[in-house]
Amino acid sequence: MVQKRLSEAAKKRLRAGRMLQKGKGCAEVALAVGVARQTVYTWKALFDEGGIDALRAVPERGRPAQLEQGQLEQVGTALLQSPTVHGFGTELWTIKRVGALIERMHGVRFSQAHVWRILGALGFSPQKPDKRAIERDDDAVRHWKRSTWPALKKKPSERGG
């Protein structure tokens, strides 16, 4: 028998079902599982009618994922590499580039909003590159501004101009 892997939603429903079996209240279950109280009331009605199997059999909502977990992990691994390794001109990942990478790797095109969600799910955070040189020496810059720059600045002429 092939066992189908449970979705996160199914795991939550089953955990809630076990808690309801033990006599826990809907509010307590909702807090523990991380869902709205009304959701637990819905699950409780299913559970009361058909037991734990009724919670397991709830059909998943929404559109099926276009990338499997393994494919998402491949994208995450690729993003840890330099963009230039993947044929991009600079060392900066952008939403458009990530979308192009996913399309190249797996043949699936996503909107920029969804690419953003994928990045979040993979644990990446939005960052802007620092516009200063890595080699910058702040002490040397401060010294230059205090000693060299004043000597280079034009002085007002003595004729009042």
MDTraj code that builds the backbone (N, CA, C; nanometers):
import mdtraj as md
import numpy as np

residues = "MET VAL GLN LYS ARG LEU SER GLU ALA ALA LYS LYS ARG LEU ARG ALA GLY ARG MET LEU GLN LYS GLY LYS GLY CYS ALA GLU VAL ALA LEU ALA VAL GLY VAL ALA ARG GLN THR VAL TYR THR TRP LYS ALA LEU PHE ASP GLU GLY GLY ILE ASP ALA LEU ARG ALA VAL PRO GLU ARG GLY ARG PRO ALA GLN LEU GLU GLN GLY GLN LEU GLU GLN VAL GLY THR ALA LEU LEU GLN SER PRO THR VAL HIS GLY PHE GLY THR GLU LEU TRP THR ILE LYS ARG VAL GLY ALA LEU ILE GLU ARG MET HIS GLY VAL ARG PHE SER GLN ALA HIS VAL TRP ARG ILE LEU GLY ALA LEU GLY PHE SER PRO GLN LYS PRO ASP LYS ARG ALA ILE GLU ARG ASP ASP ASP ALA VAL ARG HIS TRP LYS ARG SER THR TRP PRO ALA LEU LYS LYS LYS PRO SER GLU ARG GLY GLY".split()
xyz = np.array([
    [0.0828, -0.1180, 0.0000],
    [0.0000, 0.0000, 0.0000],
    [0.0880, 0.1253, 0.0000],
    [0.0592, 0.2201, -0.0875],
    [0.1339, 0.3447, -0.0947],
    [0.0706, 0.4434, 0.0018],
    [0.1519, 0.4964, 0.0907],
    [0.0991, 0.5914, 0.1881],
    [0.1240, 0.7330, 0.1373],
    [0.0167, 0.8085, 0.1282],
    [0.0235, 0.9467, 0.0820],
    [0.0702, 1.0351, 0.1973],
    [0.1598, 1.1257, 0.1668],
    [0.2119, 1.2175, 0.2681],
    [0.1052, 1.3209, 0.3025],
    [0.0867, 1.3454, 0.4308],
    [-0.0164, 1.4388, 0.4758],
    [0.0287, 1.5838, 0.4579],
    [-0.0646, 1.6677, 0.4171],
    [-0.0365, 1.8103, 0.4066],
    [-0.0308, 1.8690, 0.5478],
    [0.0204, 1.9911, 0.5553],
    [0.0250, 2.0593, 0.6853],
    [-0.1164, 2.0797, 0.7402],
    [-0.2104, 2.1120, 0.6526],
    [-0.3488, 2.1328, 0.6958],
    [-0.4072, 2.0036, 0.7531],
    [-0.3791, 1.8907, 0.6880],
    [-0.4297, 1.7621, 0.7366],
    [-0.3674, 1.7283, 0.8718],
    [-0.2387, 1.7581, 0.8875],
    [-0.1720, 1.7329, 1.0163],
    [-0.2382, 1.8148, 1.1278],
    [-0.2729, 1.9400, 1.0961],
    [-0.3400, 2.0244, 1.1955],
    [-0.4768, 1.9671, 1.2314],
    [-0.5515, 1.9234, 1.1294],
    [-0.6846, 1.8671, 1.1559],
    [-0.6748, 1.7430, 1.2439],
    [-0.5787, 1.6557, 1.2146],
    [-0.5643, 1.5324, 1.2929],
    [-0.5189, 1.5617, 1.4357],
    [-0.4294, 1.6584, 1.4497],
    [-0.3863, 1.6976, 1.5850],
    [-0.5060, 1.7523, 1.6630],
    [-0.5857, 1.8356, 1.5953],
    [-0.7056, 1.8904, 1.6598],
    [-0.8020, 1.7777, 1.6960],
    [-0.8186, 1.6813, 1.6074],
    [-0.9072, 1.5674, 1.6339],
    [-0.8638, 1.4889, 1.7560],
    [-0.7331, 1.4662, 1.7701],
    [-0.6822, 1.3928, 1.8875],
    [-0.7069, 1.4720, 2.0161],
    [-0.6911, 1.6047, 2.0060],
    [-0.7157, 1.6879, 2.1242],
    [-0.8645, 1.6877, 2.1606],
    [-0.9507, 1.6928, 2.0582],
    [-1.0951, 1.6875, 2.0840],
    [-1.1337, 1.5532, 2.1460],
    [-1.0689, 1.4440, 2.1006],
    [-1.0924, 1.3105, 2.1566],
    [-1.0619, 1.3081, 2.3060],
    [-0.9597, 1.3836, 2.3444],
    [-0.9183, 1.3878, 2.4855],
    [-1.0041, 1.4836, 2.5675],
    [-1.1048, 1.5446, 2.5037],
    [-1.1965, 1.6304, 2.5773],
    [-1.1564, 1.7764, 2.5853],
    [-1.0581, 1.8184, 2.5078],
    [-1.0167, 1.9590, 2.5089],
    [-1.1253, 2.0436, 2.4445],
    [-1.1364, 2.1685, 2.4870],
    [-1.2354, 2.2609, 2.4320],
    [-1.1900, 2.3199, 2.3001],
    [-1.2860, 2.3684, 2.2208],
    [-1.2556, 2.4225, 2.0879],
    [-1.1604, 2.5413, 2.0938],
    [-1.1789, 2.6288, 2.1922],
    [-1.0916, 2.7462, 2.2037],
    [-0.9484, 2.7034, 2.2328],
    [-0.9323, 2.6073, 2.3226],
    [-0.7993, 2.5579, 2.3576],
    [-0.7329, 2.4904, 2.2377],
    [-0.8108, 2.4103, 2.1643],
    [-0.7592, 2.3413, 2.0462],
    [-0.7173, 2.4433, 1.9401],
    [-0.8018, 2.5439, 1.9177],
    [-0.7724, 2.6464, 1.8172],
    [-0.6413, 2.7171, 1.8479],
    [-0.6203, 2.7495, 1.9731],
    [-0.4985, 2.8174, 2.0142],
    [-0.3762, 2.7270, 1.9950],
    [-0.3906, 2.6014, 2.0333],
    [-0.2786, 2.5073, 2.0243],
    [-0.2408, 2.4756, 1.8796],
    [-0.3418, 2.4655, 1.7936],
    [-0.3167, 2.4255, 1.6546],
    [-0.2864, 2.5471, 1.5664],
    [-0.3305, 2.6651, 1.6100],
    [-0.3026, 2.7862, 1.5333],
    [-0.4048, 2.8157, 1.4248],
    [-0.5312, 2.7893, 1.4553],
    [-0.6395, 2.8197, 1.3612],
    [-0.7486, 2.8961, 1.4349],
    [-0.8446, 2.9461, 1.3570],
    [-0.9571, 3.0181, 1.4177],
    [-1.0472, 2.9207, 1.4927],
    [-1.1112, 2.9688, 1.5966],
    [-1.2015, 2.8855, 1.6767],
    [-1.3130, 2.8275, 1.5898],
    [-1.3672, 2.9074, 1.4963],
    [-1.4742, 2.8595, 1.4087],
    [-1.4283, 2.7396, 1.3255],
    [-1.3024, 2.7398, 1.2866],
    [-1.2481, 2.6275, 1.2103],
    [-1.2539, 2.5001, 1.2934],
    [-1.2203, 2.5108, 1.4210],
    [-1.2244, 2.3934, 1.5090],
    [-1.3683, 2.3453, 1.5264],
    [-1.4635, 2.4378, 1.5355],
    [-1.6046, 2.3966, 1.5447],
    [-1.6456, 2.3171, 1.4202],
    [-1.5986, 2.3616, 1.3040],
    [-1.6276, 2.2889, 1.1794],
    [-1.5655, 2.1496, 1.1845],
    [-1.4385, 2.1428, 1.2270],
    [-1.3703, 2.0139, 1.2371],
    [-1.4386, 1.9244, 1.3409],
    [-1.4853, 1.9839, 1.4514],
    [-1.5511, 1.9057, 1.5559],
    [-1.6787, 1.8425, 1.5024],
    [-1.7542, 1.9168, 1.4220],
    [-1.8757, 1.8610, 1.3624],
    [-1.8415, 1.7427, 1.2725],
    [-1.7366, 1.7554, 1.1944],
    [-1.6917, 1.6436, 1.1098],
    [-1.6487, 1.5254, 1.1960],
    [-1.5725, 1.5566, 1.2999],
    [-1.5208, 1.4531, 1.3895],
    [-1.6351, 1.3797, 1.4599],
    [-1.7337, 1.4545, 1.5083],
    [-1.8481, 1.3940, 1.5777],
    [-1.9266, 1.3020, 1.4849],
    [-1.9288, 1.3361, 1.3575],
    [-2.0059, 1.2584, 1.2613],
    [-1.9299, 1.1359, 1.2091],
    [-1.7996, 1.1548, 1.1806],
    [-1.7272, 1.0449, 1.1157],
    [-1.5959, 1.0059, 1.1789],
    [-1.5645, 1.0604, 1.2958],
    [-1.4404, 1.0235, 1.3635],
    [-1.3172, 1.0845, 1.2979],
    [-1.2036, 1.0306, 1.3367],
    [-1.0753, 1.0844, 1.2894],
    [-1.0597, 1.0674, 1.1390],
    [-1.1204, 0.9604, 1.0827],
    [-1.1116, 0.9374, 0.9381],
    [-1.1812, 1.0473, 0.8589],
    [-1.2865, 1.1067, 0.9158],
    [-1.3563, 1.2167, 0.8484],
    [-1.2647, 1.3386, 0.8380],
    [-1.1823, 1.3609, 0.9400],
    [-1.0873, 1.4729, 0.9356],
    [-0.9763, 1.4461, 0.8354],
    [-0.9352, 1.3200, 0.8249],
    [-0.8300, 1.2825, 0.7310],
    [-0.8787, 1.2972, 0.5866],
    [-1.0089, 1.2748, 0.5623],
    [-1.0643, 1.2713, 0.4268],
    [-1.1070, 1.4076, 0.3731],
    [-1.0892, 1.5149, 0.4501],
    [-1.1296, 1.6476, 0.4019],
    [-1.0473, 1.6812, 0.2781],
    [-1.1146, 1.7139, 0.1669],
    [-1.0386, 1.7467, 0.0449],
    [-0.9604, 1.8768, 0.0624],
    [-0.8429, 1.8815, 0.0040],
    [-0.7599, 2.0018, 0.0116],
    [-0.8219, 2.1100, -0.0755],
    [-0.8122, 2.2324, -0.0298],
    [-0.8658, 2.3451, -0.1048],
    [-0.7547, 2.4111, -0.1845],
    [-0.7959, 2.4882, -0.2820],
    [-0.6997, 2.5661, -0.3590],
    [-0.6391, 2.4867, -0.4728],
    [-0.5626, 2.5568, -0.5485],
    [-0.4963, 2.4979, -0.6641],
    [-0.3790, 2.4122, -0.6177],
    [-0.3594, 2.2960, -0.6802],
    [-0.2446, 2.2131, -0.6403],
    [-0.1122, 2.2854, -0.6682],
    [-0.0146, 2.2592, -0.5857],
    [0.1168, 2.3215, -0.6030],
    [0.1770, 2.2794, -0.7363],
    [0.2434, 2.3741, -0.8026],
    [0.3056, 2.3441, -0.9308],
    [0.4482, 2.2942, -0.9145],
    [0.5069, 2.3168, -0.7987],
    [0.6403, 2.2662, -0.7696],
    [0.6328, 2.1753, -0.6480],
    [0.6982, 2.0623, -0.6580],
    [0.7045, 1.9709, -0.5440],
    [0.8107, 2.0209, -0.4471],
    [0.8088, 1.9670, -0.3264],
    [0.9021, 2.0106, -0.2230],
    [1.0475, 1.9963, -0.2694],
    [1.0789, 1.8866, -0.3356],
    [1.2151, 1.8646, -0.3844],
    [1.2578, 1.9702, -0.4853],
    [1.1641, 2.0126, -0.5697],
    [1.1941, 2.1166, -0.6674],
    [1.2174, 2.2502, -0.5989],
    [1.1378, 2.2791, -0.4965],
    [1.1579, 2.4027, -0.4198],
    [1.2955, 2.4025, -0.3533],
    [1.3359, 2.2881, -0.3023],
    [1.4679, 2.2779, -0.2387],
    [1.5789, 2.3008, -0.3407],
    [1.5593, 2.2521, -0.4650],
    [1.6578, 2.2762, -0.5707],
    [1.6699, 2.4257, -0.6001],
    [1.5560, 2.4945, -0.6022],
    [1.5571, 2.6394, -0.6250],
    [1.6335, 2.7076, -0.5108],
    [1.6048, 2.6671, -0.3868],
    [1.6741, 2.7245, -0.2715],
    [1.8244, 2.7051, -0.2793],
    [1.8672, 2.5871, -0.3216],
    [2.0103, 2.5585, -0.3360],
    [2.0710, 2.6461, -0.4449],
    [1.9992, 2.6621, -0.5558],
    [2.0486, 2.7458, -0.6662],
    [2.0619, 2.8913, -0.6227],
    [1.9708, 2.9387, -0.5376],
    [1.9752, 3.0780, -0.4929],
    [2.0923, 3.1053, -0.3992],
    [2.1450, 3.0019, -0.3390],
    [2.2624, 3.0191, -0.2531],
    [2.3893, 3.0371, -0.3358],
    [2.3798, 3.0043, -0.4650],
    [2.4922, 3.0262, -0.5558],
    [2.4847, 3.1680, -0.6106],
    [2.5886, 3.2084, -0.6766],
    [2.5920, 3.3419, -0.7359],
    [2.5001, 3.3477, -0.8578],
    [2.4327, 3.4599, -0.8800],
    [2.3511, 3.4743, -1.0009],
    [2.4333, 3.4589, -1.1296],
    [2.5611, 3.4971, -1.1237],
    [2.6443, 3.4850, -1.2443],
    [2.6652, 3.3394, -1.2832],
    [2.6607, 3.2489, -1.1863],
    [2.6720, 3.1059, -1.2152],
    [2.5558, 3.0612, -1.3029],
    [2.4430, 3.1291, -1.2893],
    [2.3221, 3.0935, -1.3636],
    [2.3010, 3.1823, -1.4862],
    [2.4069, 3.2545, -1.5254],
    [2.4015, 3.3301, -1.6492],
    [2.3547, 3.4739, -1.6380],
    [2.3396, 3.5260, -1.5178],
    [2.2985, 3.6649, -1.5013],
    [2.4225, 3.7530, -1.4925],
    [2.4087, 3.8792, -1.5305],
    [2.5231, 3.9680, -1.5462],
    [2.5851, 4.0236, -1.4204],
    [2.5088, 4.0285, -1.3098],
    [2.5631, 4.0866, -1.1863],
    [2.5397, 3.9907, -1.0698],
    [2.5920, 4.0291, -0.9555],
    [2.5842, 3.9464, -0.8351],
    [2.4603, 3.9754, -0.7516],
    [2.3495, 4.0104, -0.8147],
    [2.2312, 4.0492, -0.7400],
    [2.1107, 3.9665, -0.7843],
    [2.0462, 3.8982, -0.6895],
    [1.9220, 3.8269, -0.7197],
    [1.8074, 3.9259, -0.7130],
    [1.7224, 3.9252, -0.8139],
    [1.6017, 4.0069, -0.8130],
    [1.4827, 3.9129, -0.8285],
    [1.3627, 3.9642, -0.8039],
    [1.2415, 3.8827, -0.8192],
    [1.2314, 3.8301, -0.9623],
    [1.2580, 3.9171, -1.0599],
    [1.2509, 3.8750, -1.2004],
    [1.3511, 3.7648, -1.2307],
    [1.4710, 3.7787, -1.1775],
    [1.5737, 3.6767, -1.2011],
    [1.5368, 3.5442, -1.1360],
    [1.4832, 3.5503, -1.0154],
    [1.4426, 3.4272, -0.9470],
    [1.3312, 3.3594, -1.0270],
    [1.2360, 3.4393, -1.0759],
    [1.1292, 3.3842, -1.1596],
    [1.1840, 3.3181, -1.2846],
    [1.2808, 3.3837, -1.3493],
    [1.3433, 3.3270, -1.4692],
    [1.4181, 3.1979, -1.4358],
    [1.4841, 3.1958, -1.3205],
    [1.5560, 3.0758, -1.2778],
    [1.4593, 2.9585, -1.2570],
    [1.3483, 2.9842, -1.1901],
    [1.2486, 2.8787, -1.1670],
    [1.1953, 2.8272, -1.2999],
    [1.1693, 2.9193, -1.3923],
    [1.1170, 2.8780, -1.5227],
    [1.2202, 2.7936, -1.5981],
    [1.3472, 2.8340, -1.5924],
    [1.4532, 2.7558, -1.6578],
    [1.4683, 2.6173, -1.5963],
    [1.4659, 2.6143, -1.4632],
    [1.4909, 2.4875, -1.3934],
    [1.3737, 2.3901, -1.4048],
    [1.2504, 2.4422, -1.3944],
    [1.1347, 2.3534, -1.3816],
    [1.0231, 2.3788, -1.4825],
    [1.0426, 2.4774, -1.5711],
    [0.9438, 2.5020, -1.6757],
    [0.8119, 2.5587, -1.6266],
    [0.8128, 2.6218, -1.5108],
    [0.6907, 2.6795, -1.4543],
    [0.7111, 2.8297, -1.4382],
    [0.6146, 2.9075, -1.4845],
    [0.6231, 3.0531, -1.4737],
    [0.5277, 3.1008, -1.3643],
    [0.5799, 3.1871, -1.2759],
    [0.5002, 3.2429, -1.1671],
    [0.4975, 3.3939, -1.1771],
    [0.3939, 3.4546, -1.1198],
    [0.3894, 3.6004, -1.1099],
    [0.4969, 3.6437, -1.0108],
    [0.5319, 3.7719, -1.0179],
    [0.6329, 3.8226, -0.9247],
    [0.5844, 3.8114, -0.7804],
    [0.4548, 3.8301, -0.7593],
    [0.4005, 3.8180, -0.6239],
    [0.4186, 3.6757, -0.5715],
    [0.3978, 3.5767, -0.6579],
    [0.4116, 3.4386, -0.6127],
    [0.5587, 3.4015, -0.5926],
    [0.6463, 3.4549, -0.6779],
    [0.7906, 3.4317, -0.6585],
    [0.8311, 3.4858, -0.5216],
    [0.7757, 3.6016, -0.4842],
    [0.8022, 3.6614, -0.3530],
    [0.7599, 3.5652, -0.2422],
    [0.6400, 3.5042, -0.2572],
    [0.5909, 3.4087, -0.1573],
    [0.6824, 3.2865, -0.1490],
    [0.7268, 3.2384, -0.2647],
    [0.8169, 3.1224, -0.2685],
    [0.9451, 3.1551, -0.1937],
    [1.0007, 3.2729, -0.2185],
    [1.1233, 3.3129, -0.1488],
    [1.1025, 3.3151, 0.0023],
    [0.9882, 3.3676, 0.0453],
    [0.9578, 3.3692, 0.1882],
    [0.9463, 3.2294, 0.2453],
    [0.8806, 3.1395, 0.1705],
    [0.8641, 3.0013, 0.2159],
    [0.9984, 2.9298, 0.2243],
    [1.0932, 2.9708, 0.1401],
    [1.2261, 2.9097, 0.1421],
    [1.3163, 2.9709, 0.2493],
    [1.2653, 3.0745, 0.3171],
    [1.3425, 3.1342, 0.4261],
    [1.4281, 3.2522, 0.3847],
    [1.4116, 3.3011, 0.2619],
    [1.4882, 3.4163, 0.2184],
    [1.4148, 3.5430, 0.2581],
    [1.4910, 3.6484, 0.2886],
    [1.4296, 3.7745, 0.3278],
    [1.4674, 3.8810, 0.2258],
    [1.3830, 3.9819, 0.2107],
    [1.4163, 4.0877, 0.1152],
    [1.5321, 4.1714, 0.1687],
    [1.6306, 4.1898, 0.0860],
    [1.7461, 4.2684, 0.1269],
    [1.7879, 4.3565, 0.0112],
    [1.8373, 4.4732, 0.0443],
    [1.8948, 4.5596, -0.0572],
    [2.0454, 4.5565, -0.0371],
    [2.1186, 4.5532, -0.1456],
    [2.2637, 4.5520, -0.1293],
    [2.3129, 4.6846, -0.0722],
    [2.4167, 4.6773, 0.0076],
    [2.4769, 4.7968, 0.0642],
    [2.5477, 4.8712, -0.0480],
    [2.5266, 5.0003, -0.0583],
    [2.5836, 5.0750, -0.1694],
    [2.7263, 5.1207, -0.1412],
    [2.7804, 5.0839, -0.0281],
    [2.9182, 5.1202, 0.0041],
    [3.0105, 5.0048, -0.0328],
    [3.1312, 5.0424, -0.0653],
    [3.2313, 4.9401, -0.0958],
    [3.2615, 4.8599, 0.0302],
    [3.2795, 4.7327, 0.0140],
    [3.3120, 4.6457, 0.1276],
    [3.4432, 4.6892, 0.1910],
    [3.5352, 4.7367, 0.1060],
    [3.6697, 4.7734, 0.1530],
    [3.6733, 4.9093, 0.2225],
    [3.5615, 4.9792, 0.2299],
    [3.5576, 5.1151, 0.2842],
    [3.6153, 5.1203, 0.4254],
    [3.6994, 5.2194, 0.4470],
    [3.7594, 5.2419, 0.5784],
    [3.6994, 5.3707, 0.6346],
    [3.6026, 5.3566, 0.7243],
    [3.5305, 5.4729, 0.7772],
    [3.6221, 5.5709, 0.8497],
    [3.7251, 5.5214, 0.9184],
    [3.8181, 5.6114, 0.9879],
    [3.8963, 5.6957, 0.8879],
    [3.9407, 5.6350, 0.7788],
    [4.0161, 5.7081, 0.6765],
    [3.9264, 5.8127, 0.6097],
    [3.8001, 5.7778, 0.5860],
    [3.7058, 5.8726, 0.5253],
    [3.6862, 5.9918, 0.6187],
    [3.6655, 5.9652, 0.7468],
    [3.6456, 6.0716, 0.8452],
    [3.7687, 6.1643, 0.8505],
    [3.8882, 6.1054, 0.8509],
    [4.0123, 6.1825, 0.8545],
    [4.0243, 6.2703, 0.7299],
    [3.9946, 6.2153, 0.6133],
    [4.0023, 6.2894, 0.4878],
    [3.9058, 6.4072, 0.4901],
    [3.7825, 6.3837, 0.5387],
    [3.6831, 6.4919, 0.5420],
    [3.7261, 6.6052, 0.6345],
    [3.7945, 6.5720, 0.7439],
    [3.8350, 6.6739, 0.8410],
    [3.9620, 6.7476, 0.8008],
    [4.0572, 6.6773, 0.7395],
    [4.1852, 6.7428, 0.7128],
    [4.2065, 6.7789, 0.5657],
    [4.1828, 6.6905, 0.4743],
    [4.2139, 6.7151, 0.3337],
    [4.1053, 6.7971, 0.2645],
    [3.9795, 6.7628, 0.2859],
    [3.8693, 6.8296, 0.2165],
    [3.8656, 6.9805, 0.2428],
    [3.8797, 7.0262, 0.3663],
    [3.8762, 7.1722, 0.3880],
    [3.9851, 7.2459, 0.3100],
    [4.1019, 7.1843, 0.2924],
    [4.2107, 7.2490, 0.2186],
    [4.1801, 7.2549, 0.0700],
    [4.1006, 7.1646, 0.0210],
    [4.0684, 7.1594, -0.1217],
    [3.9505, 7.2492, -0.1599],
    [3.8640, 7.2773, -0.0640],
    [3.7460, 7.3580, -0.0933],
    [3.7874, 7.4975, -0.1383],
    [3.7100, 7.5527, -0.2306],
    [3.7374, 7.6895, -0.2754],
    [3.7050, 7.7853, -0.1612],
    [3.7896, 7.8814, -0.1474],
    [3.7670, 7.9834, -0.0451],
    [3.7022, 8.1047, -0.1130],
    [3.6125, 8.1712, -0.0421],
    [3.5522, 8.2899, -0.1033],
    [3.6603, 8.3953, -0.1301],
    [3.6473, 8.4647, -0.2398],
    [3.7500, 8.5631, -0.2724],
    [3.7365, 8.6827, -0.1765],
    [3.8447, 8.7524, -0.1637],
    [3.8469, 8.8640, -0.0698],
    [3.7754, 8.9858, -0.1268],
    [3.7388, 8.9772, -0.2585],
    [3.6726, 9.0941, -0.3188],
    [3.5220, 9.0893, -0.2916],
    [3.4783, 8.9956, -0.2057],
    [3.3365, 8.9909, -0.1696],
    [3.2562, 8.8996, -0.2605],
    [3.3210, 8.8055, -0.3240],
    [3.2475, 8.7284, -0.4192],
    [3.2354, 8.5896, -0.3889],
])
top = md.Topology()
chain = top.add_chain()
for i, resn in enumerate(residues, 1):
    res = top.add_residue(resn, chain, resSeq=i)
    for name in ("N", "CA", "C"):
        top.add_atom(name, md.element.get_by_symbol(name[0]), res)
traj = md.Trajectory(xyz[None], top)
